[in-house]
Amino acid sequence: MAVDDLASLIVDVLHAGVDPASLREAGRVKQRLLEVAAHLDEEPKTLPRLRQAVRFALTGQPPAGASYTPDEETRLLDYHNVDVRNRRDLADSLDKLADDLSTLAAFGPAAGK
């Protein structure tokens, strides 16, 4: 599944409302997912991998058990240091997204693994 399709599916599950506020929030969530996904190498990008990458971007530390190429680590760490640490709104958005993705993964096969 292409990352844009995966991001759309995640957003559809997390933000099912059709009111204007829900649609704006869904757009922001998809934008954040695609920003983080852009720091990962080529496909396939999966829910567990996106969830780990969002957590890495938020904290600046790779989550336990996560596997990244050196280039991915550099890009995610740079994103954390340059963007996330300097923009509270971005950090707050990624924090909420990380929580939502963890909750979503808890309902998947083998707890999202």
C-alpha positions in Angstrom: 0.0 0.0 0.0 1.4 3.4 -0.9 2.1 5.8 2.0 -0.6 8.3 0.8 -3.2 5.5 0.8 -2.0 4.3 4.2 -2.2 7.9 5.6 -5.7 8.3 4.2 -6.8 5.0 5.8 -5.4 6.0 9.2 -7.0 9.4 9.0 -10.4 7.9 8.0 -10.2 5.6 11.1 -9.1 8.3 13.5 -11.2 11.1 12.2 -14.5 9.9 10.8 -16.5 13.1 11.3 -17.8 15.1 8.4 -18.1 18.5 10.1 -15.6 21.2 9.0 -13.6 21.0 12.2 -13.1 17.3 11.9 -12.2 17.6 8.2 -9.6 20.3 9.1 -8.1 18.1 11.8 -8.1 15.1 9.5 -6.1 17.2 7.0 -3.6 18.2 9.6 -3.2 14.6 10.8 -2.6 13.4 7.2 -0.1 16.2 6.6 1.9 15.2 9.8 1.9 11.5 8.8 3.2 12.3 5.3 5.8 14.7 6.7 7.2 11.9 9.0 6.9 9.3 6.2 9.0 11.5 3.9 11.9 10.8 6.3 11.7 7.1 5.7 13.2 5.2 2.8 11.1 3.7 0.0 8.0 1.6 0.4 6.7 -0.4 2.0 5.7 1.9 4.9 3.5 0.2 7.4 1.4 1.3 10.4 4.0 -0.1 12.9 6.8 1.7 11.1 5.0 5.0 10.8 4.0 4.7 14.5 7.7 4.2 15.5 8.8 7.0 13.2 6.3 9.5 14.7 7.6 8.5 18.2 11.2 9.0 17.0 10.4 12.4 15.5 8.7 13.4 18.7 11.4 12.3 21.1 14.6 12.3 19.1 15.2 8.7 20.2 14.5 5.6 18.2 11.9 3.4 19.9 13.1 0.1 21.4 13.0 -2.6 18.7 12.8 -0.1 15.8 15.1 -0.6 12.9 16.3 2.4 10.7 18.9 2.9 8.1 21.6 5.4 9.0 20.0 7.9 6.5 16.6 7.4 8.1 18.0 8.0 11.6 19.7 11.2 10.4 16.6 12.5 8.7 14.3 11.8 11.6 16.8 13.2 14.1 17.2 16.4 12.0 13.4 16.7 11.7 13.2 16.4 15.5 16.0 18.9 16.2 15.1 21.5 13.6 11.4 21.4 13.4 9.8 19.5 16.3 11.9 21.0 19.1 11.3 24.5 17.8 7.5 24.3 17.2 5.3 23.5 20.1 2.3 23.1 17.9 4.1 20.5 15.8 5.3 18.6 19.0 1.8 18.7 20.4 0.3 17.4 17.1 2.9 14.6 16.9 2.3 13.7 20.6 -1.5 13.3 20.0 -0.8 11.4 16.7 1.6 9.0 18.5 -1.0 8.3 21.1 -3.7 7.7 18.5 -1.5 5.4 16.5 -0.6 3.4 19.6 -4.3 3.0 20.4 -5.1 2.1 16.8 -2.3 -0.5 16.7 -3.6 -2.1 19.9 -6.6 -3.2 17.9 -4.7 -4.8 15.0 -3.3 -8.3 14.6 -0.7 -9.2 17.2 -1.1 -5.7 18.8 0.0 -3.9 15.6 3.3 -5.7 15.2 
